[in-house]
Amino acid sequence: MRALRTSPGPAAAYAFRLGIVAGSAVGLAVLGLLYWYELLTPFVLGYVLVIVFPLYLVLVAVALSVWLGYDKDSTALRPVYRTKESK
């Protein structure tokens, strides 16, 4: 018997957006505090903002997508068929 999978609704989309905004705000606040207390130099802060912060946001998005039901597994895949064109 196949498992019944429902797609996430508008509440999940709103929660995803809110989670990304909250994750961004928390991440930037932590970076600001680290810079304020002089634990990060301007060069390191720039590196973290350009390289590490986008990776952090990807991890936040992955965690939110799994939690809210946006993740897909192999049962969600369908075979793709190409129709033969007649000449």
Number of C-alpha atoms within 10 A of each C-alpha: 3 5 6 6 10 8 11 12 11 9 10 17 14 11 14 20 14 12 16 17 13 13 17 17 12 12 16 14 12 12 18 14 13 14 15 11 9 10 12 16 12 11 9 12 18 13 12 16 16 11 11 12 18 13 13 16 16 12 13 17 17 14 14 19 18 11 12 17 14 16 13 11 6 6 9 8 8 7 4 6 6 5 6 6 5 4 3
